[in-house]
């Protein structure tokens, strides 16, 4: 029941915030403010419901470590996307035309902050973390990763391939990041930086959704397996490979730190 209670509380705050952000019509200052407010309120709601249902301090969302952990996550997400977009551009499937819109970048900053925080709280903070206690790291990572991909199947321009790619390069990867670090700030940072770099900086599609132009005026073209097509770079083979590499690295780190949780087995009592 704690999984249900936590998920409901975070989902209600997230939905209300999402509706408010969308209601701003991409107005830069308002979308920024409401996006950041949604992120903060969702974090406070998560901390409150975990205390109520688990009778403990939610150290995985401790504000005291937020700055450093977020910074590390943002750096990883930015480097990962820069590596992907550089390879796509090298093959001629991404063209940087010039400057785009500062206002669009500001609006997308708030929008992506809300999206990254709320999705990480629900999928890694609640679903993965609680499922991992019973089923272990591997099964929980697989199940929640596939669910993450399934949720994105209903996005505009989504395909079966894009959903599988999202499951692997985002669902599996972000669960591995959480398993290695045991805090939500690093996966939030990775998630936010990746999404903001896609839309807010390089103006590519983010999970198939339309958005304002970002900081640079850029466009993808060519083979969907290279560029990701209308869904965006997340459906590119380059992103899938990058996601697998990062996942392996963080799973290795989790194993080295003793953070991999084995599956619980029931004990039969005669």
N, C-alpha and C positions, 0 to 999 in steps of 0.2 A: 504493500500500500504506500510505502514511502516513495517508491518510484512514481506512482500515479500522482500522489500529492505534489511532489516536487515538479513533475512535468507539467501539471495543470497550472500551478502558480507561475512558473516561468513562461509557459505558453500564453497565458492570459496577458501578462505584462508585455510580452513580445508582440502579440497581435495588436494590442491597443497602441503600442508605440509605432508599429509598422503602419497602421492605418493613419496615425497622425503624421508620420513622415511623408507618406504618399499624398496626404492631403495638402502638403505644402507646394505641390506642383513644381518641384525642382527649384523653388526660390532659394538661392544660395545661402543667405544667412539663416533663414528659417529652417531649411532642411538640415543645415549643419547643427543648429541648436537642438532641434527635436531629435536628430539622430544621436547626438551625444547624450542627451537626456534619457533616451530610450536605453542606451547601453548602460548608463549608471543605474537607472531604476531596475533593470533586469538583474544586474549584479547584486544590488541590495535585496531584491526579492529572493534570489537564489540563496544568499547568505542567511536570510531570515528563515526560509523554509527548511534548509538543512539543519539549522540549530533546533527548530521545532520538532523535526521528525527523527533526527539522529542524535540529539542531545550532545553535540560536539561543536567545536569551532571549525568552520569550513576553511581549513588552512590552504586548500587548493585554490581558493579565491581570496587569499590574504592581501589586503591593499598595501601592506608594508613591503612586499616584494614586487609590486606591480611594475614599477618603472624599469628596473633592470631586466625582469623577465620579458616584459612587453618589447623592450628594445631589442633583445636577442631574437625574439620571434619575428619582429618587423624586418630585421636584417636578413634573416633566413628567407623570408617570403620575397623580399625585394631581389636578393641575389638569384633565387630560383627563377623568378619571372624574367629577370634581365637575361639570364642564360637561355631561357626558352625563346624569348622574342628575338634575341640576337641570331639564333640559329634559324628561326623562321625568316628573318630578314635576309640572312646570308643566301638562302635559296630563292630569294625574290618574292616571297609571299607576304611580306609586310613592308609598306612604304611609309616613311616619315616625311610628311609634306611641309611641315612648318608648325607655327604656334596654333594652339586651339583656343580653349576658353578657360580663363581663370575661374570665372563664376561656376562653370560646370564642374571643375575640379573641387571647388569648395563644397558644392552640394553633394558630390559623390563621396567626399571624405566623411560627411555626417551619415550618409546612407550606408556606406560600407562599414562604418564603425558599429552601427546598430545591427546590421546583418551578421557581422563576424561574432560579436558578443553573444547575441541571442542564439545563434546556431550552435556555437561552442558550448554554451550553458546547457542546451537541451540534449545535444548529441554526445558530447564528451563528459560534461559535468554530471548529467543525470543518467542517460541511457547506458553509455559505455561504463562509467564508473561503478554503477550499481550492478549491472549485469556481470561485470568482471569479478565481483566478489564471489559469485556462485559458479560461473561458467569458465572463469579464467581469461587471461589476456587474449589468447588466440581466437577462441570462439566468439568472444565479445567484440573483438576488432572486426572479424569477418561479418558478423550479423549487423552491427551498427553501421559498418561501412557500406554494405549492400543496401541497407535502409536509406542511407544518405544519398546513394546513387538513385534509388527508386523515387525519392522525393523530388529530385531534379529532373526526372523523366517527364514531369508535367510542365516543365518550363517551355517557353516558346522556342521553336527550332530544335528541340531536343530529339535525340534518336536513341535507339538501344545502345549504340556504340558510345555516345556521349555520356549516357548514364553509367555504363560500365567503367568508362574512363574516370568519371567523377568519384565512383565508389573506390577505385584503387588509389588514384593520385591525391584525393582529398579525404575520403572517409577512412581508408586504411592509414594514410600518412598522418593525419591529425590525431588519430587514436594512438599511433606509435609515439608521436611527440609528447602526448600527455603521459603515456606509460613511462617514458624515459625521464620526464621532468617532474611528474606528479604535481603539476600545477596547471591551471587553466590559462594563465597569462601568456605562456609561450605559444600554445596553439592559437589563441586569439590573435596574437601578433602576426603569426604566419598567415593565418586566414585573412586578416585585414589587409596586410601588405600585398598579398597576392592579388586580391580583388581590386584594391585601390590602384595598384600598378596597371592592371588590365584596363580598367575603365577611366580612372581619374587621371592617369598620366599618359598612357599610350592610346587611349580612345578605341580599344577593341571591345567586342561584345563580351559581356560577363554572364556566363551560363545561359546564353541565348536571349538575354533581356535587353530591351532598348534603354538607353540612358543618354544624358546630355554629353556633348563632346568634352573630353578631358583636356589636360594641359597642352598636349601636342595634338596636331591634326595628323592622324595616321589611319591607315586602312589595310586590311588583309585581303589576299586574293589567292588564286591558284588552287592547288589540290587541297581538299578538306582534311586529308590525312596530315598535311604539313601545317596548314593555317588554322585548322579547326572549323573552317567553314562559317556558316551563319551562327553557330553556337558559340564561337569564340575559341581562343587558344586552348581552353580546357579540353577540347576534343582533338587536340593535336597529338600525334605520336610522340613529339618531343616532350610535351607535358607529362604524358604517361610514363616515359622513361625517367624523367626527372623526379616524378613522384615516387616511383619504385625505388630509385637510388636513395632518396631522403628517408623513405620508410625503412629500408634495410639498415641505414646508418643509425636511426633512432631505436630500432628494435635491438641492434647490437649494443647500443648504449644502455638500453633498459636492462638487457641481460647482464651486462657488466656490473651494473649498479644493484642487481638483485631485485629489480622492480617487476619482473614478469610474474604474474599471478597464476598458479596452477589451477586446474579445474577441481572444484570440491567434489568429493565422492561420498555418497551416503554410506553410513555404517549400519549394518543390519544387526539388531540386538535379538538374541535368541529368547 
